[in-house]
Amino acid sequence: MSEFTSFSNTYDSLGEAYMVIRDRENSIWIYEESLKIDPENFNAEDQVERIKFPIRFVES
């Protein structure tokens, strides 16, 4: 599976694009697809957490 990790980055970038247009539902879905391809994609993991639980990431 490691030969396909670049596809994970493509999904990761698409997830970011969905966040720019405030489409949280599709952003989460795409980030989760990215994690299926590369379970060690910590950015995607972090972004899903930030989208699902935004109150945890409010800067003080």
Secondary structure by P-SEA (a helix, b strand, c coil): cccaaaaaaaaaaaaaaaaaacaaaaaaaaaaaaaaacccaaaaaaaaaaaacccccccc
